[in-house]
Amino acid sequence: MGYAGGMTATLAIDLPTCLTLQGKSRTELEQRSKFLLALKYFELGEITSGQAAQMAGMGRVAFLNEASRNGVAVIDMDEEEMELEFAHV
């Protein structure tokens, strides 16, 4: 799975043993770790929602829904931009 505008790289991360002892499979732990890492990069504005979704191995809409459920704003507009966006609604 590639990312628009660039190549991918693999990163190995050492995790605390307590995370591996929570009864989750390695696959579940990997998926959650990918999602949380992608979520943080998205929250910091370092990658787009599409890139974050690819990184997390999910669709963009599903990623945005999960981001919202995790308290991360999925729309970054100031008050003036919001007024312009919704002026004709």
URKA-V607586 format. One record per residue. N is the residue number from 1. PSI is psi in whole degrees, 0 to 359 (999 if undefined). OMEGA is omega as a letter, one per 40 degrees, with the letter a starting at -180 (999 if undefined). NEAR is the number of other C-alpha atoms within 12 Angstrom. Layout:
# URKA-V607586
((N;PSI;OMEGA;NEAR) (N;PSI;OMEGA;NEAR))
This chain:
# URKA-V607586
((1;120;a;14) (2;167;i;15) (3;142;i;19) (4;130;i;15) (5;10;a;9) (6;170;i;10) (7;169;i;10) (8;161;i;13) (9;151;i;10) (10;139;a;8) (11;128;i;10) (12;132;a;9) (13;130;i;11) (14;127;a;11) (15;149;i;13) (16;144;a;10) (17;327;a;11) (18;330;i;11) (19;328;a;17) (20;350;a;18) (21;10;a;12) (22;12;i;12) (23;9;i;12) (24;149;i;15) (25;164;i;13) (26;321;i;15) (27;316;i;12) (28;318;i;16) (29;318;i;22) (30;315;a;23) (31;315;i;20) (32;319;i;22) (33;317;i;24) (34;314;a;27) (35;312;a;32) (36;323;i;24) (37;315;i;26) (38;318;a;33) (39;316;a;39) (40;316;i;25) (41;320;i;23) (42;314;a;31) (43;322;i;25) (44;352;i;17) (45;18;a;18) (46;340;i;15) (47;159;i;22) (48;168;i;26) (49;326;i;37) (50;317;i;26) (51;319;i;32) (52;319;i;36) (53;316;i;33) (54;316;a;29) (55;322;a;34) (56;352;i;32) (57;36;a;26) (58;169;i;25) (59;160;a;18) (60;314;a;24) (61;317;i;17) (62;319;i;20) (63;314;a;31) (64;321;i;30) (65;315;i;20) (66;324;i;25) (67;314;i;29) (68;316;i;18) (69;334;i;13) (70;13;i;16) (71;16;i;14) (72;126;i;23) (73;132;a;21) (74;352;i;26) (75;129;a;20) (76;84;i;16) (77;143;i;13) (78;178;a;10) (79;318;a;12) (80;316;i;11) (81;321;i;12) (82;317;i;14) (83;316;i;12) (84;319;a;12) (85;322;a;13) (86;12;a;11) (87;329;a;10) (88;17;a;7) (89;999;999;7))
